[in-house]
Amino acid sequence: MFDFLDLDAGRRSVRNLWSLTLGDGIAPPHSTEHVTLVEGDHRTLRRYADDEQVRAARAAGRPPVLLVPPIAAPASCYDLSPEHSVVAHLRGTGRAPYVVDFGEVTRADRDMDFGDFITDIIPEAIDRVLADYGGEQVDLFGWSLGGTLSLLTTAALPADDHRVRSIVTIATPLDYDKLPGYPLARTLTKPTGGKAPTVALRLLGGIPAPVVQVAYRATSWDREIKKPWFVATHLAETETLKRMEVIDRFQRDFPGYPGKLTEQMWESFIYRGELGAGRLTLGDLDVDLGNIDVPVQLFGSHRDALCTWDAARRGIDTLTGAPVVEFNTVESSHLGLLAGPEAETQTWPAIDYFLRGVDQGTADRG
């Protein structure tokens, strides 16, 4: 609570209140300097390193890092603010980060499924990254469902395809039986053979963006309820309100889920429990997570409302072909695991250490 007798605090409070209500916000939207290499529907590719930084990373023997966002979250998750930017951190450690952006998802995309992402969009992004960087391998990095996409893409590659060197997943649920509500939903829909949700999703053409945004906010309902009091008691604390504004802006930008992909998530991930078992049938694709033969790093938290610790840790059991599967516990929220104070002090340093180990392992094999 600020001191009403503090004139400076009073001025900041008035200025911040105006900015939050009638103004354009306390801080402008953030975007780390980057180069857009490709623009297109669901496959925009950006590089967050200049030519000199790319040459330095290549000379040091560090492959590029391709960050894969969740399907129903904006790619800005990797560049939230100057203080919590994953791409800026990776660049600061001498790596060349790239981000593939799936963009807006509408009803017109209702026929998109996992195959579009894991056999087309992401492999194409990998090829474009390697062509731009001048390398042969890439490290994949995915938050939430972006981690699932990274694992499925790698598992679906031919056995002689070695373009992926390692995978990092953060807050990625790998067993939906370990998530609240899903086992009950499966039980309740068994009389229909699990078809009831599929019919509804088909009629909707997926999950519209407004529904996704409301659902994400609902996972932090206490934060939403307390927000007016939080603002009132922190009006003079500009940096605190900036952090709140960054999260609010991020939540407002959530896209939707494509219809066919959402049906596959329900049928394969939830109803049949195939993701937790490590072997999935996604349309015409049969994907075995045991085929992944590169080092993998997983992160989970007991405080994550969207991905339980047990669900994130499931990869220890299913990634049987990986030479290394490292699991890290960082106690934070779903987004905080990726880009919050705990990420800065725990998640990011652990990833740096993991990638340096992969660097050394590659050098040893060479």
C-alpha positions in Angstrom: 0.0 0.0 0.0 1.4 3.4 -0.9 1.7 6.3 1.5 -1.0 8.9 0.6 1.3 11.6 2.1 4.1 10.7 -0.4 3.6 13.2 -3.2 5.8 11.2 -5.6 3.8 8.1 -4.9 0.6 10.1 -5.4 1.7 11.3 -8.8 2.7 7.8 -9.9 -0.7 6.5 -8.7 -2.6 9.1 -10.8 -0.4 8.5 -13.8 -0.7 4.7 -13.6 -4.5 4.8 -13.0 -4.9 7.0 -16.1 -2.7 4.7 -18.2 -4.6 1.6 -17.1 -8.1 3.0 -17.7 -8.1 5.8 -20.3 -4.6 5.7 -21.7 -2.7 3.2 -23.8 -1.3 1.2 -20.9 1.7 1.6 -18.7 4.3 0.1 -21.0 4.0 -0.3 -24.8 3.9 -3.8 -26.2 7.3 -5.4 -26.3 9.1 -7.1 -29.1 12.8 -8.0 -29.1 14.6 -7.0 -32.2 14.3 -9.7 -34.9 14.3 -10.6 -38.5 11.2 -12.1 -40.1 12.4 -14.7 -42.5 9.1 -16.1 -43.7 5.5 -14.9 -43.4 2.6 -17.1 -44.1 -0.5 -18.8 -42.7 0.6 -20.7 -39.5 4.2 -20.7 -40.5 5.8 -17.3 -39.9 9.4 -17.7 -38.9 11.5 -15.1 -37.0 15.2 -15.0 -36.1 16.1 -13.2 -32.9 19.8 -12.8 -33.7 21.7 -10.6 -36.2 24.1 -11.9 -38.8 27.1 -11.3 -36.6 25.5 -13.2 -33.7 24.7 -16.1 -36.0 28.3 -16.3 -37.2 29.5 -16.3 -33.6 27.1 -19.1 -32.5 28.1 -21.2 -35.6 31.8 -20.6 -34.9 31.3 -21.8 -31.3 29.6 -25.0 -32.5 26.2 -24.1 -31.0 23.3 -25.2 -33.2 20.3 -22.9 -33.6 17.3 -23.1 -31.2 13.8 -23.3 -32.7 11.1 -22.4 -30.2 7.8 -24.0 -30.9 4.7 -22.3 -29.3 1.6 -24.0 -28.1 -1.2 -24.1 -30.7 -3.6 -22.1 -28.6 -1.2 -19.5 -27.1 0.6 -16.7 -28.9 4.2 -17.1 -29.9 4.9 -13.9 -27.8 5.1 -16.3 -24.8 8.8 -16.5 -25.7 9.2 -12.7 -25.7 6.9 -11.3 -23.0 8.9 -8.4 -21.8 12.5 -7.1 -21.7 12.9 -8.7 -18.3 11.3 -12.1 -19.2 12.2 -12.8 -22.8 13.3 -16.3 -23.5 14.7 -15.3 -26.9 16.7 -12.5 -25.4 18.1 -14.8 -22.8 19.1 -17.4 -25.3 20.8 -14.8 -27.5 22.6 -13.5 -24.5 24.1 -16.9 -23.9 25.6 -17.0 -27.4 22.8 -19.0 -29.1 20.7 -18.1 -32.2 17.0 -18.4 -31.3 14.3 -18.7 -33.9 10.5 -18.8 -33.3 7.8 -20.4 -35.6 4.5 -18.5 -35.2 1.3 -20.4 -36.0 -0.7 -17.2 -35.9 -4.4 -16.8 -35.6 -6.6 -19.9 -35.7 -10.2 -19.5 -37.0 -13.1 -21.7 -38.0 -11.6 -21.7 -41.5 -8.8 -23.9 -40.0 -11.1 -26.5 -38.7 -9.6 -29.3 -40.8 -6.1 -28.8 -39.5 -4.8 -31.7 -37.4 -1.6 -32.8 -35.7 -0.3 -34.1 -39.0 -0.2 -30.6 -40.4 2.0 -29.4 -37.6 4.3 -32.4 -37.0 4.9 -33.5 -40.6 4.6 -30.2 -42.5 4.7 -26.9 -40.6 7.4 -27.7 -38.0 9.7 -29.8 -40.2 9.5 -27.0 -42.8 10.5 -24.5 -40.1 13.4 -26.7 -39.2 14.6 -26.8 -42.8 14.3 -23.0 -43.1 16.2 -22.5 -39.8 19.0 -24.7 -40.9 19.2 -23.1 -44.4 19.3 -19.6 -42.8 21.8 -20.6 -40.1 24.0 -22.8 -42.3 23.8 -25.9 -40.0 22.8 -29.5 -39.9 21.0 -29.8 -36.6 18.6 -27.7 -34.4 17.6 -27.8 -30.7 13.8 -27.8 -30.2 12.3 -25.8 -27.3 8.6 -26.0 -26.4 6.4 -24.6 -23.7 3.1 -26.4 -22.8 1.6 -28.0 -25.9 4.6 -26.6 -27.8 6.6 -29.3 -26.0 4.2 -31.9 -27.2 4.5 -30.8 -30.7 8.3 -30.8 -30.5 8.3 -34.4 -29.2 5.7 -35.6 -31.7 7.6 -34.0 -34.6 10.8 -35.6 -33.6 9.2 -39.0 -33.1 7.5 -38.9 -36.5 10.8 -38.2 -38.4 12.4 -41.1 -40.4 15.0 -43.1 -38.4 17.8 -41.7 -40.6 16.7 -38.0 -40.1 19.0 -36.4 -37.6 18.0 -32.7 -38.0 16.9 -32.5 -34.3 19.8 -32.6 -31.8 17.9 -32.2 -28.5 14.5 -31.2 -27.1 13.5 -29.0 -24.1 9.9 -29.1 -22.9 8.5 -26.8 -20.2 5.2 -27.5 -18.4 4.3 -30.0 -21.1 1.5 -32.5 -20.0 2.5 -36.0 -21.2 -0.2 -38.0 -19.5 -3.7 -36.6 -19.5 -4.8 -39.2 -16.9 -2.7 -37.1 -14.5 -4.7 -33.9 -15.1 -7.7 -33.0 -13.1 -11.1 -33.7 -14.7 -10.0 -35.7 -17.7 -10.4 -39.2 -16.2 -13.9 -38.2 -15.0 -14.7 -36.9 -18.5 -13.6 -40.1 -20.1 -15.8 -42.1 -17.7 -18.9 -39.9 -18.3 -18.6 -40.2 -22.1 -18.0 -44.0 -22.2 -21.7 -44.7 -22.8 -21.3 -42.8 -26.1 -18.0 -44.4 -27.0 -16.3 -41.1 -26.3 -18.2 -39.5 -29.3 -20.1 -36.8 -27.4 -17.3 -34.3 -27.2 -16.2 -35.1 -30.7 -19.6 -34.2 -32.1 -19.6 -30.9 -30.2 -16.1 -30.0 -31.4 -17.0 -30.8 -34.9 -20.1 -28.5 -34.8 -18.0 -25.7 -33.3 -15.2 -26.2 -35.8 -12.8 -26.3 -32.8 -12.5 -24.2 -29.7 -12.9 -20.5 -30.5 -10.3 -18.0 -29.2 -12.7 -16.3 -26.7 -13.4 -19.6 -25.0 -9.7 -20.4 -24.8 -9.0 -17.0 -23.3 -11.7 -17.4 -20.6 -10.6 -20.9 -19.8 -7.0 -19.8 -19.3 -8.1 -17.0 -17.0 -10.2 -19.4 -15.1 -7.1 -21.4 -14.1 -6.1 -18.4 -12.1 -9.5 -17.4 -10.9 -8.1 -16.1 -7.6 -5.9 -13.7 -9.5 -8.8 -12.4 -11.5 -11.0 -11.9 -8.5 -8.3 -10.1 -6.5 -7.2 -7.9 -9.4 -9.2 -4.7 -8.6 -7.8 -4.8 -5.0 -4.3 -5.6 -6.3 -4.4 -2.6 -8.6 -5.8 -0.3 -5.9 -3.1 -1.3 -3.4 -0.2 -1.2 -5.9 -1.1 1.9 -7.9 2.2 3.6 -7.1 4.3 0.5 -8.0 4.8 1.0 -11.7 7.0 -2.0 -12.3 4.5 -4.3 -10.5 1.6 -3.0 -12.7 3.8 -3.5 -15.8 4.2 -7.2 -15.0 0.4 -7.5 -14.5 -0.2 -5.7 -17.8 2.2 -8.0 -19.7 0.2 -11.1 -18.5 -3.1 -9.5 -19.3 -2.0 -8.5 -22.8 -0.7 -12.0 -23.4 -4.0 -13.6 -22.3 -6.0 -11.4 -24.6 -4.0 -12.6 -27.6 -4.8 -16.3 -27.2 -5.9 -17.9 -30.5 -8.3 -20.9 -30.8 -7.8 -24.6 -31.4 -8.4 -26.1 -34.9 -11.4 -28.5 -34.9 -9.8 -31.7 -36.2 -6.7 -31.3 -34.0 -8.9 -30.8 -31.0 -10.8 -34.0 -31.8 -7.5 -35.8 -32.0 -6.5 -34.4 -28.6 -9.7 -35.7 -27.1 -9.7 -39.1 -28.7 -5.9 -39.9 -28.5 -4.7 -37.9 -25.5 -7.7 -38.1 -23.2 -10.2 -40.9 -24.1 -7.7 -43.5 -25.2 -4.8 -42.3 -23.1 -2.3 -42.9 -25.9 0.0 -39.9 -25.1 0.6 -41.3 -21.6 1.3 -44.7 -23.1 3.8 -43.2 -25.5 2.2 -44.6 -28.7 -0.4 -42.6 -30.6 -2.6 -42.9 -33.7 -3.3 -39.5 -35.1 -5.4 -40.0 -38.3 -3.1 -41.8 -40.7 -0.1 -41.3 -38.5 1.3 -43.8 -36.0 3.7 -42.1 -33.6 5.9 -43.8 -31.1 7.6 -41.5 -28.5 10.1 -44.3 -28.0 11.6 -43.5 -31.4 13.0 -40.2 -30.0 16.8 -40.8 -29.8 18.1 -37.4 -28.7 18.6 -35.9 -25.2 15.4 -34.5 -23.7 15.0 -32.1 -20.8 11.6 -31.8 -19.0 10.3 -29.3 -16.5 7.3 -29.6 -14.1 5.9 -27.9 -11.1 3.5 -28.8 -8.2 2.1 -25.3 -8.5 1.1 -25.5 -12.2 -2.7 -25.4 -12.5 -2.6 -26.6 -16.1 0.0 -29.3 -16.1 0.5 -31.4 -13.0 4.0 -32.4 -11.9 3.1 -36.1 -12.5 1.8 -35.3 -16.0 5.1 -33.4 -16.9 7.2 -36.2 -15.5 5.6 -39.0 -17.5 8.2 -38.6 -20.2 10.7 -40.3 -17.9 8.8 -43.5 -18.6 7.7 -43.1 -22.3 10.9 -41.6 -23.9 12.6 -44.9 -23.8 14.9 -44.3 -26.8 16.3 -41.1 -25.6 20.0 -41.3 -24.3 19.2 -38.8 -21.6 15.9 -37.7 -20.1 16.4 -35.1 -17.5 13.5 -33.9 -15.3 13.6 -30.6 -13.4 11.2 -29.3 -10.8 10.7 -25.5 -10.6 7.9 -24.5 -8.4 6.0 -21.8 -10.3 2.9 -21.2 -12.3 2.3 -22.5 -15.8 3.6 -19.3 -17.4 6.0 -18.6 -14.6 7.9 -21.8 -15.4 8.7 -20.3 -18.8 8.9 -16.6 -18.3 8.6 -15.5 -14.6 11.0 -14.7 -11.8 11.5 -18.5 -11.1 12.2 -19.0 -14.8 14.9 -16.4 -14.7 16.6 -17.9 -11.6 16.0 -21.6 -12.1 14.5 -22.7 -15.5 16.8 -20.7 -17.8 20.0 -21.6 -16.0 19.0 -25.3 -16.0 18.4 -25.1 -19.8 21.7 -23.4 -20.3 23.5 -26.1 -18.4 21.6 -28.8 -20.3 22.5 -27.3 -23.7 26.1 -26.9 -22.8 26.1 -30.6 -21.9 24.7 -31.5 -25.2 27.3 -29.2 -26.9 30.0 -31.1 -25.1 28.5 -34.5 -25.9 28.4 -33.6 -29.6 32.0 -32.5 -29.4 33.0 -35.8 -27.7 31.2 -37.9 -30.4 32.8 -35.8 -33.2 
